[in-house]
Amino acid sequence: MIDVVMIASVALLIIGMVATIVNRDPFDKLISLSVLIAGVFPFIIDRGYLDVATATALIAPLSTIFTLMVCRRERA
């Protein structure tokens, strides 16, 4: 079971990395970075850094939301 989770995490990392490189729109890049961060969580937890995982779980979504609010698109 652990191997399946690690393979899925690596897949999330690769998908997030490729999507971040390919996308040109800043909003798409932020979403791609969120996918990349989601792939990092199991590796942080696997090493036993639960305090770092908790801080990342709280900070990453909030910073993404605030950045999206600041850089919002203007309606045409």
Backbone atoms as SQL, in Angstrom:
CREATE TABLE atoms (id INTEGER PRIMARY KEY, chain TEXT, resi INTEGER, resn TEXT, atom TEXT, x REAL, y REAL, z REAL);
INSERT INTO atoms VALUES
  (1, 'A', 1, 'MET', 'N', 0.818, -1.204, 0.000),
  (2, 'A', 1, 'MET', 'CA', 0.000, 0.000, 0.000),
  (3, 'A', 1, 'MET', 'C', 0.854, 1.257, 0.000),
  (4, 'A', 2, 'ILE', 'N', 1.936, 1.219, 0.751),
  (5, 'A', 2, 'ILE', 'CA', 2.811, 2.388, 0.821),
  (6, 'A', 2, 'ILE', 'C', 3.447, 2.664, -0.544),
  (7, 'A', 3, 'ASP', 'N', 3.777, 1.600, -1.274),
  (8, 'A', 3, 'ASP', 'CA', 4.374, 1.781, -2.599),
  (9, 'A', 3, 'ASP', 'C', 3.408, 2.477, -3.554),
  (10, 'A', 4, 'VAL', 'N', 2.137, 2.138, -3.457),
  (11, 'A', 4, 'VAL', 'CA', 1.138, 2.769, -4.319),
  (12, 'A', 4, 'VAL', 'C', 1.042, 4.265, -4.009),
  (13, 'A', 5, 'VAL', 'N', 1.075, 4.613, -2.737),
  (14, 'A', 5, 'VAL', 'CA', 1.003, 6.026, -2.332),
  (15, 'A', 5, 'VAL', 'C', 2.238, 6.782, -2.825),
  (16, 'A', 6, 'MET', 'N', 3.403, 6.176, -2.713),
  (17, 'A', 6, 'MET', 'CA', 4.631, 6.835, -3.163),
  (18, 'A', 6, 'MET', 'C', 4.651, 6.999, -4.678),
  (19, 'A', 7, 'ILE', 'N', 4.158, 6.012, -5.400),
  (20, 'A', 7, 'ILE', 'CA', 4.088, 6.134, -6.865),
  (21, 'A', 7, 'ILE', 'C', 3.114, 7.242, -7.253),
  (22, 'A', 8, 'ALA', 'N', 1.989, 7.334, -6.556),
  (23, 'A', 8, 'ALA', 'CA', 1.024, 8.406, -6.828),
  (24, 'A', 8, 'ALA', 'C', 1.628, 9.772, -6.492),
  (25, 'A', 9, 'SER', 'N', 2.423, 9.838, -5.431),
  (26, 'A', 9, 'SER', 'CA', 3.064, 11.103, -5.057),
  (27, 'A', 9, 'SER', 'C', 4.095, 11.533, -6.102),
  (28, 'A', 10, 'VAL', 'N', 4.857, 10.581, -6.591),
  (29, 'A', 10, 'VAL', 'CA', 5.825, 10.894, -7.646),
  (30, 'A', 10, 'VAL', 'C', 5.097, 11.350, -8.901),
  (31, 'A', 11, 'ALA', 'N', 3.961, 10.711, -9.214),
  (32, 'A', 11, 'ALA', 'CA', 3.172, 11.128, -10.373),
  (33, 'A', 11, 'ALA', 'C', 2.670, 12.563, -10.195),
  (34, 'A', 12, 'LEU', 'N', 2.211, 12.906, -8.983),
  (35, 'A', 12, 'LEU', 'CA', 1.775, 14.289, -8.719),
  (36, 'A', 12, 'LEU', 'C', 2.930, 15.271, -8.869),
  (37, 'A', 13, 'LEU', 'N', 4.101, 14.888, -8.385),
  (38, 'A', 13, 'LEU', 'CA', 5.276, 15.754, -8.514),
  (39, 'A', 13, 'LEU', 'C', 5.619, 15.998, -9.976),
  (40, 'A', 14, 'ILE', 'N', 5.617, 14.945, -10.768),
  (41, 'A', 14, 'ILE', 'CA', 5.980, 15.089, -12.181),
  (42, 'A', 14, 'ILE', 'C', 4.917, 15.886, -12.941),
  (43, 'A', 15, 'ILE', 'N', 3.643, 15.599, -12.675),
  (44, 'A', 15, 'ILE', 'CA', 2.571, 16.340, -13.341),
  (45, 'A', 15, 'ILE', 'C', 2.635, 17.819, -12.963),
  (46, 'A', 16, 'GLY', 'N', 2.820, 18.111, -11.678),
  (47, 'A', 16, 'GLY', 'CA', 2.918, 19.502, -11.244),
  (48, 'A', 16, 'GLY', 'C', 4.123, 20.212, -11.822),
  (49, 'A', 17, 'MET', 'N', 5.258, 19.507, -11.912),
  (50, 'A', 17, 'MET', 'CA', 6.470, 20.102, -12.464),
  (51, 'A', 17, 'MET', 'C', 6.298, 20.428, -13.943),
  (52, 'A', 18, 'VAL', 'N', 5.795, 19.470, -14.707),
  (53, 'A', 18, 'VAL', 'CA', 5.611, 19.682, -16.144),
  (54, 'A', 18, 'VAL', 'C', 4.578, 20.767, -16.403),
  (55, 'A', 19, 'ALA', 'N', 3.492, 20.750, -15.666),
  (56, 'A', 19, 'ALA', 'CA', 2.443, 21.756, -15.854),
  (57, 'A', 19, 'ALA', 'C', 2.945, 23.148, -15.489),
  (58, 'A', 20, 'THR', 'N', 3.773, 23.256, -14.473),
  (59, 'A', 20, 'THR', 'CA', 4.319, 24.562, -14.090),
  (60, 'A', 20, 'THR', 'C', 5.262, 25.088, -15.162),
  (61, 'A', 21, 'ILE', 'N', 6.036, 24.221, -15.755),
  (62, 'A', 21, 'ILE', 'CA', 6.963, 24.646, -16.809),
  (63, 'A', 21, 'ILE', 'C', 6.217, 25.032, -18.076),
  (64, 'A', 22, 'VAL', 'N', 5.189, 24.264, -18.440),
  (65, 'A', 22, 'VAL', 'CA', 4.500, 24.465, -19.713),
  (66, 'A', 22, 'VAL', 'C', 3.545, 25.652, -19.677),
  (67, 'A', 23, 'ASN', 'N', 2.826, 25.842, -18.585),
  (68, 'A', 23, 'ASN', 'CA', 1.812, 26.899, -18.511),
  (69, 'A', 23, 'ASN', 'C', 2.446, 28.280, -18.502),
  (70, 'A', 24, 'ARG', 'N', 1.793, 29.202, -19.190),
  (71, 'A', 24, 'ARG', 'CA', 2.251, 30.591, -19.227),
  (72, 'A', 24, 'ARG', 'C', 1.381, 31.507, -18.363),
  (73, 'A', 25, 'ASP', 'N', 0.142, 31.100, -18.125),
  (74, 'A', 25, 'ASP', 'CA', -0.777, 31.907, -17.337),
  (75, 'A', 25, 'ASP', 'C', -0.419, 31.807, -15.853),
  (76, 'A', 26, 'PRO', 'N', -0.288, 32.935, -15.147),
  (77, 'A', 26, 'PRO', 'CA', 0.089, 32.892, -13.733),
  (78, 'A', 26, 'PRO', 'C', -0.884, 32.101, -12.861),
  (79, 'A', 27, 'PHE', 'N', -2.170, 32.145, -13.183),
  (80, 'A', 27, 'PHE', 'CA', -3.149, 31.396, -12.404),
  (81, 'A', 27, 'PHE', 'C', -2.944, 29.897, -12.574),
  (82, 'A', 28, 'ASP', 'N', -2.686, 29.481, -13.798),
  (83, 'A', 28, 'ASP', 'CA', -2.425, 28.060, -14.045),
  (84, 'A', 28, 'ASP', 'C', -1.138, 27.614, -13.368),
  (85, 'A', 29, 'LYS', 'N', -0.146, 28.499, -13.323),
  (86, 'A', 29, 'LYS', 'CA', 1.105, 28.162, -12.642),
  (87, 'A', 29, 'LYS', 'C', 0.879, 27.960, -11.143),
  (88, 'A', 30, 'LEU', 'N', 0.046, 28.797, -10.528),
  (89, 'A', 30, 'LEU', 'CA', -0.246, 28.642, -9.102),
  (90, 'A', 30, 'LEU', 'C', -0.953, 27.325, -8.812),
  (91, 'A', 31, 'ILE', 'N', -1.880, 26.962, -9.661),
  (92, 'A', 31, 'ILE', 'CA', -2.580, 25.698, -9.471),
  (93, 'A', 31, 'ILE', 'C', -1.618, 24.532, -9.673),
  (94, 'A', 32, 'SER', 'N', -0.738, 24.644, -10.641),
  (95, 'A', 32, 'SER', 'CA', 0.262, 23.592, -10.880),
  (96, 'A', 32, 'SER', 'C', 1.215, 23.466, -9.704),
  (97, 'A', 33, 'LEU', 'N', 1.593, 24.583, -9.121),
  (98, 'A', 33, 'LEU', 'CA', 2.449, 24.531, -7.935),
  (99, 'A', 33, 'LEU', 'C', 1.728, 23.886, -6.756),
  (100, 'A', 34, 'SER', 'N', 0.429, 24.093, -6.663),
  (101, 'A', 34, 'SER', 'CA', -0.345, 23.435, -5.601),
  (102, 'A', 34, 'SER', 'C', -0.352, 21.925, -5.786),
  (103, 'A', 35, 'VAL', 'N', -0.436, 21.478, -7.036),
  (104, 'A', 35, 'VAL', 'CA', -0.365, 20.041, -7.311),
  (105, 'A', 35, 'VAL', 'C', 1.020, 19.516, -6.939),
  (106, 'A', 36, 'LEU', 'N', 2.040, 20.295, -7.235),
  (107, 'A', 36, 'LEU', 'CA', 3.412, 19.913, -6.890),
  (108, 'A', 36, 'LEU', 'C', 3.582, 19.790, -5.377),
  (109, 'A', 37, 'ILE', 'N', 3.029, 20.724, -4.639),
  (110, 'A', 37, 'ILE', 'CA', 3.113, 20.686, -3.174),
  (111, 'A', 37, 'ILE', 'C', 2.360, 19.481, -2.623),
  (112, 'A', 38, 'ALA', 'N', 1.226, 19.138, -3.249),
  (113, 'A', 38, 'ALA', 'CA', 0.474, 17.957, -2.814),
  (114, 'A', 38, 'ALA', 'C', 1.291, 16.687, -2.982),
  (115, 'A', 39, 'GLY', 'N', 2.153, 16.643, -3.978),
  (116, 'A', 39, 'GLY', 'CA', 3.010, 15.487, -4.167),
  (117, 'A', 39, 'GLY', 'C', 4.156, 15.416, -3.181),
  (118, 'A', 40, 'VAL', 'N', 4.506, 16.539, -2.578),
  (119, 'A', 40, 'VAL', 'CA', 5.624, 16.586, -1.628),
  (120, 'A', 40, 'VAL', 'C', 5.198, 16.111, -0.232),
  (121, 'A', 41, 'PHE', 'N', 3.932, 16.291, 0.117),
  (122, 'A', 41, 'PHE', 'CA', 3.456, 15.974, 1.471),
  (123, 'A', 41, 'PHE', 'C', 3.805, 14.567, 1.947),
  (124, 'A', 42, 'PRO', 'N', 3.532, 13.521, 1.179),
  (125, 'A', 42, 'PRO', 'CA', 3.852, 12.181, 1.698),
  (126, 'A', 42, 'PRO', 'C', 5.340, 11.978, 1.974),
  (127, 'A', 43, 'PHE', 'N', 6.197, 12.622, 1.204),
  (128, 'A', 43, 'PHE', 'CA', 7.633, 12.484, 1.444),
  (129, 'A', 43, 'PHE', 'C', 8.052, 13.201, 2.728),
  (130, 'A', 44, 'ILE', 'N', 7.422, 14.340, 3.010),
  (131, 'A', 44, 'ILE', 'CA', 7.702, 15.050, 4.260),
  (132, 'A', 44, 'ILE', 'C', 7.226, 14.219, 5.453),
  (133, 'A', 45, 'ILE', 'N', 6.040, 13.641, 5.340),
  (134, 'A', 45, 'ILE', 'CA', 5.485, 12.833, 6.429),
  (135, 'A', 45, 'ILE', 'C', 6.276, 11.542, 6.608),
  (136, 'A', 46, 'ASP', 'N', 6.730, 10.963, 5.500),
  (137, 'A', 46, 'ASP', 'CA', 7.497, 9.719, 5.567),
  (138, 'A', 46, 'ASP', 'C', 8.788, 9.897, 6.353),
  (139, 'A', 47, 'ARG', 'N', 9.394, 11.062, 6.269),
  (140, 'A', 47, 'ARG', 'CA', 10.625, 11.337, 7.012),
  (141, 'A', 47, 'ARG', 'C', 10.369, 11.681, 8.469),
  (142, 'A', 48, 'GLY', 'N', 9.116, 11.865, 8.852),
  (143, 'A', 48, 'GLY', 'CA', 8.787, 12.123, 10.245),
  (144, 'A', 48, 'GLY', 'C', 8.701, 13.586, 10.615),
  (145, 'A', 49, 'TYR', 'N', 8.716, 14.466, 9.633),
  (146, 'A', 49, 'TYR', 'CA', 8.632, 15.896, 9.915),
  (147, 'A', 49, 'TYR', 'C', 7.171, 16.330, 9.942),
  (148, 'A', 50, 'LEU', 'N', 6.445, 15.891, 10.959),
  (149, 'A', 50, 'LEU', 'CA', 5.021, 16.190, 11.026),
  (150, 'A', 50, 'LEU', 'C', 4.758, 17.670, 11.289),
  (151, 'A', 51, 'ASP', 'N', 5.659, 18.339, 12.021),
  (152, 'A', 51, 'ASP', 'CA', 5.475, 19.766, 12.254),
  (153, 'A', 51, 'ASP', 'C', 5.635, 20.558, 10.962),
  (154, 'A', 52, 'VAL', 'N', 6.581, 20.163, 10.134),
  (155, 'A', 52, 'VAL', 'CA', 6.767, 20.827, 8.841),
  (156, 'A', 52, 'VAL', 'C', 5.581, 20.541, 7.924),
  (157, 'A', 53, 'ALA', 'N', 5.078, 19.315, 7.948),
  (158, 'A', 53, 'ALA', 'CA', 3.917, 18.961, 7.127),
  (159, 'A', 53, 'ALA', 'C', 2.683, 19.753, 7.557),
  (160, 'A', 54, 'THR', 'N', 2.508, 19.923, 8.860),
  (161, 'A', 54, 'THR', 'CA', 1.368, 20.696, 9.352),
  (162, 'A', 54, 'THR', 'C', 1.475, 22.159, 8.940),
  (163, 'A', 55, 'ALA', 'N', 2.657, 22.727, 9.089),
  (164, 'A', 55, 'ALA', 'CA', 2.859, 24.123, 8.689),
  (165, 'A', 55, 'ALA', 'C', 2.653, 24.298, 7.184),
  (166, 'A', 56, 'THR', 'N', 3.163, 23.369, 6.397),
  (167, 'A', 56, 'THR', 'CA', 2.995, 23.448, 4.948),
  (168, 'A', 56, 'THR', 'C', 1.534, 23.285, 4.560),
  (169, 'A', 57, 'ALA', 'N', 0.830, 22.401, 5.250),
  (170, 'A', 57, 'ALA', 'CA', -0.584, 22.193, 4.954),
  (171, 'A', 57, 'ALA', 'C', -1.415, 23.434, 5.266),
  (172, 'A', 58, 'LEU', 'N', -0.995, 24.220, 6.234),
  (173, 'A', 58, 'LEU', 'CA', -1.724, 25.443, 6.569),
  (174, 'A', 58, 'LEU', 'C', -1.298, 26.629, 5.713),
  (175, 'A', 59, 'ILE', 'N', -0.019, 26.745, 5.438),
  (176, 'A', 59, 'ILE', 'CA', 0.510, 27.920, 4.748),
  (177, 'A', 59, 'ILE', 'C', 0.288, 27.862, 3.237),
  (178, 'A', 60, 'ALA', 'N', 0.485, 26.712, 2.609),
  (179, 'A', 60, 'ALA', 'CA', 0.412, 26.609, 1.149),
  (180, 'A', 60, 'ALA', 'C', -0.955, 27.007, 0.586),
  (181, 'A', 61, 'PRO', 'N', -2.066, 26.492, 1.088),
  (182, 'A', 61, 'PRO', 'CA', -3.354, 26.914, 0.517),
  (183, 'A', 61, 'PRO', 'C', -3.678, 28.379, 0.790),
  (184, 'A', 62, 'LEU', 'N', -3.328, 28.851, 1.976),
  (185, 'A', 62, 'LEU', 'CA', -3.602, 30.266, 2.289),
  (186, 'A', 62, 'LEU', 'C', -2.797, 31.200, 1.401),
  (187, 'A', 63, 'SER', 'N', -1.535, 30.889, 1.185),
  (188, 'A', 63, 'SER', 'CA', -0.724, 31.752, 0.326),
  (189, 'A', 63, 'SER', 'C', -1.228, 31.707, -1.110),
  (190, 'A', 64, 'THR', 'N', -1.704, 30.557, -1.557),
  (191, 'A', 64, 'THR', 'CA', -2.260, 30.463, -2.910),
  (192, 'A', 64, 'THR', 'C', -3.519, 31.308, -3.027),
  (193, 'A', 65, 'ILE', 'N', -4.390, 31.238, -2.042),
  (194, 'A', 65, 'ILE', 'CA', -5.628, 32.027, -2.079),
  (195, 'A', 65, 'ILE', 'C', -5.324, 33.514, -2.063),
  (196, 'A', 66, 'PHE', 'N', -4.417, 33.952, -1.197),
  (197, 'A', 66, 'PHE', 'CA', -4.076, 35.373, -1.141),
  (198, 'A', 66, 'PHE', 'C', -3.409, 35.850, -2.421),
  (199, 'A', 67, 'THR', 'N', -2.560, 35.032, -3.006),
  (200, 'A', 67, 'THR', 'CA', -1.907, 35.411, -4.259),
  (201, 'A', 67, 'THR', 'C', -2.932, 35.508, -5.382),
  (202, 'A', 68, 'LEU', 'N', -3.881, 34.596, -5.422),
  (203, 'A', 68, 'LEU', 'CA', -4.931, 34.673, -6.433),
  (204, 'A', 68, 'LEU', 'C', -5.799, 35.912, -6.241),
  (205, 'A', 69, 'MET', 'N', -6.048, 36.290, -5.001),
  (206, 'A', 69, 'MET', 'CA', -6.837, 37.497, -4.744),
  (207, 'A', 69, 'MET', 'C', -6.094, 38.746, -5.191),
  (208, 'A', 70, 'VAL', 'N', -4.797, 38.783, -4.968),
  (209, 'A', 70, 'VAL', 'CA', -4.003, 39.962, -5.345),
  (210, 'A', 70, 'VAL', 'C', -3.873, 40.068, -6.870),
  (211, 'A', 71, 'CYS', 'N', -3.681, 38.939, -7.521),
  (212, 'A', 71, 'CYS', 'CA', -3.439, 38.926, -8.966),
  (213, 'A', 71, 'CYS', 'C', -4.683, 38.599, -9.759),
  (214, 'A', 72, 'ARG', 'N', -5.834, 38.885, -9.240),
  (215, 'A', 72, 'ARG', 'CA', -7.063, 38.479, -9.905),
  (216, 'A', 72, 'ARG', 'C', -7.192, 39.135, -11.280),
  (217, 'A', 73, 'ARG', 'N', -7.941, 38.460, -12.124),
  (218, 'A', 73, 'ARG', 'CA', -8.163, 38.964, -13.482),
  (219, 'A', 73, 'ARG', 'C', -9.258, 40.016, -13.458),
  (220, 'A', 74, 'GLU', 'N', -9.065, 41.026, -14.253),
  (221, 'A', 74, 'GLU', 'CA', -10.090, 42.040, -14.387),
  (222, 'A', 74, 'GLU', 'C', -11.108, 41.581, -15.425),
  (223, 'A', 75, 'ARG', 'N', -12.372, 41.825, -15.140),
  (224, 'A', 75, 'ARG', 'CA', -13.426, 41.432, -16.086),
  (225, 'A', 75, 'ARG', 'C', -13.377, 42.337, -17.303),
  (226, 'A', 76, 'ALA', 'N', -13.532, 41.754, -18.479),
  (227, 'A', 76, 'ALA', 'CA', -13.485, 42.533, -19.732),
  (228, 'A', 76, 'ALA', 'C', -14.821, 43.149, -20.037);
